[in-house]
Amino acid sequence: MSVLVTGGTSGIGLEIALGLAESGRHVFLNYHSNEEAAESAADRVRGVGAVPHLLKADLGSLEDIRSLSRRIGELASGLDVIVHAAARAVTGRLLDIPGEELNRAVATNGSSFVHLVRECQGLLSSGSSVIYVTSKGSERALKGYGPLGGPKAMAEQMMRYLATELAPRGVRVNAVSPGPVDTEARRRMFPDTWEQRLRDQAALTPAGRTLEPGDLAGVIQLMVDPRFSSLIQGQVITIDGGLSL
């Protein structure tokens, strides 16, 4: 079995990759620039007996996505799972962000999902599963979150179309929407308020706490297993302890 996790060398992406890593399984870890984090992630995947492959690529670049796909094809006969967890952490008012920066955010956080699936479709077969990691910012106008929330909303709708196109081949396409979780990306996005935000959100959550990365990883393990999720198609699964209630 082979899996690809974009943004798979840190934060949520790394936890997802570790959750899918098993002895002998090939795990492709895409990352953008942090070489040290990438090597550390590969060591952790290797430590559970899986075979890690580091794939440096800017998912805002179509040519990089094509190169990533070609490299996977050289190393594996196919992909059983794709999890697209990579995101470009840009915050601020849409009207204040330079157009070039907004275009990069839209490409990385939105259209890259379609490009990734299209370029890797030859590696998918009946039983394969594709997961897009979205957020509630795709539904609500959260302050400063437009550069992520807008593109993620677009990707969610594209996910539904991809689900209908790939279902006849036995490939399932879905999305997961995690609630608040403490990650380095979140700390960079909200450097002065991330701790208070998490405390406030935990207080509002019926479960009494915010997410841990492992909570999301566990749900994805179930979703990619056709024994449990064979008829889940084109859905957004929310994991937030009831916060959205």
N, C-alpha and C positions, 0 to 999 in steps of 0.2 A: 504494500500500500504506500502511496506517495501523497503528501499534502503540501500545499503552498499557503503560507501566511504572509501577507504583505504587512509591513510595519511589525514584523514578527520578532524583532530583537530587543524590544523594550515594552514596558507597560502592559496594557491589555493584550497586545499582539503576542508578546512573549509568553504570557500565561496561557493563552489559547494554544500556542505552539507546543508548550510543555504538556498541556492536557491531551493533545493529539499524538504526542510522541510515544511510541512503543518500540520495544526491541525489534530491530531489523527494519523499521519503517523509515523511509526517506522523507525528511522534513526540509522543505525549501523555505529559507528565511530571507525575505526581502527587507532591505533597509536602504536609507537614503544617504547617510554620510558618517555616522558615528562608528568608526572602525573598532574602537575599544569595546563598545557595547555589543557589536556584532560578534566579536570573537568570544566574549563572555557568554552570550546567548548560545552560540554553537557548542561551547563546552558544557553548558547545562543540558542541552538536548542530547549530546553525546553521552552524558552521565547517566541517562535513563536507558541507554542501549540503542537509541535511534541513530540514524545517519544524517547529520546536518549538512546542508549546502547553502552557503551564503551568496545572495544575489543582490549586488548593489545596483539600484536603479531609481531614477526619479520618475515616479508614476504620473507626474504632470507632463511627461514627454512620451509621445506615442512611439517614437523610435526606441526609447529605453524599454517600453513595455514589449515591443516586438523582440528586442534582444533578449529580454528575460525569458520570454516564451521559447525562443530558439534554444537557449541554454538548458532549460528544463527538458526539452525534447531530446537533447544530446545525452542527458543523464538518466532519464527515466522513460519508460514506455507509455506512461500515462499519468493522470492525476485523479485521485479518488476524491480529494477535497480541495477546494479553494476557499480561503477566508480572507476577505479584503478588509483589513483593519487599519491600513495606513491612512493618515490624515495630515493635512497641512494646518497647523495651529496658527490661525490668523484671527485677531480680534479687533473690534472697533466698528464704528458706524460705516455702513456701506458707502455713504456719500463722502467719507473722508479718506477711504483707502484708495491709493493710486490704482488706476485701471489695470495696469500691468500686473500688480500684485493680486488684484481680485481675479483676473483671468487665470493666474496660476492656482489660486485657491479653488476656483470652480473646476479646473482640470483635474487637480489631485483629489479633491473631496467628492467630485461628482462624476464627470464623464470618464474618468480613468476606470471606473468599475466596468462599464460597457466595453471599453477597449481591451481590458484585461481578459474578460470572458471571451470576447471574439477571437483574440489572438491565441488563446489557450484552448479553444473549443475542440481542436483536433486531438487534444490530450484527454478529453472527457469521454466517458462511456457510460452505458447504462449502470445506474447505481451511484454515479458520482454526485456530489453535493457541492453547491456554491452558496456561500454565506456572505452577506454584506453587513458590516457593523455600522449602524446608524445611531441616532440619538433623538431625544424628545425635542431638541432644537430644530428638527425638521418640521415639527407641527406647530411650535409656538415661537413667537418673536421674542426670544430671550435677548436681553441687553448685551450688545457687543458680539453676538454670536452669528450674525448674518453670513459672514464668509464661510462658515461651516454648515450652519443650519439650512441655508438656501440650497447649496449644492447637494447636501444629503437628501433633501426632499426630492430633488430631481432624480438622484440615484435610486431612491425607494421606488419611484414610479417606473424607472427603467428596469428595476428588479422584477416588477410584475410582468412587464412585456417579455423579458428574458425567460421568465418562468414558463410562459405560454409557448415560447419558441423552442425551448429545450425539453419540455415535458415529453413530447413524442419520442425523444431519444432515451428516455428514462433518467434524465438528469434533473435534479431538483434545485431550484433557486429560491432562497429566502433571505430574510434579514433579521438581525437581532438588535434590539434597542435597549442598551443598558442604562440604568439610572446613574446617579452620581457615584463616582469612584475616584479614589485618590491615585492620580498618576502624575508623572513628571510633566506630561503635556498640559494637564489641567493646572498645575502649579505655574507653568510658564504663561499660560493664558490669563490667569488671575493671580498675579504674584502677591498682591496685597490683601486679597480677600478669600483665597481658596479655603483656608482653615475655617473661617466663619461660615462660608457657604456650606461646607460639608456638615458643620454642626447644626445649622439651621435646617438643612434638608433631612438630616437624621431625625431631628425632632418632629418633623412632619410625616415621617414614614411609618406606616402601621407596623412594619416589622421591627422598628426601633433602631435601625442602623442603615447606613449606606452600603453599597456593594463592595465586595472584595473582588479582585480580578478573577479569582478561582470560581466565583459564583457564575460568571459569564462563561468561563471555559467549560464548566460542567454542563450547562445547557447546550452549548455547541456540540459537545460530545454526543449528546442524545439526538440532536437534530441531524447530524451527519450519518447516524446509524439507521439504515433503512428498516431494521427490525422494529424500530419504535416510531419512525417518522416518515414512512413511505408516502403518506398522502398529505403531508404538509407541503404545500406548493404556493409560492408567491405571497407568503405571509410575513408580517413584521411581528416578531415575538418580543414582548416587553419584559424585561427583568429588572424590577426596581423596588421590590419589597412592598409594593402597593402605593408608592408615592404618587403615581399618576391618578389614583382613585380620588 
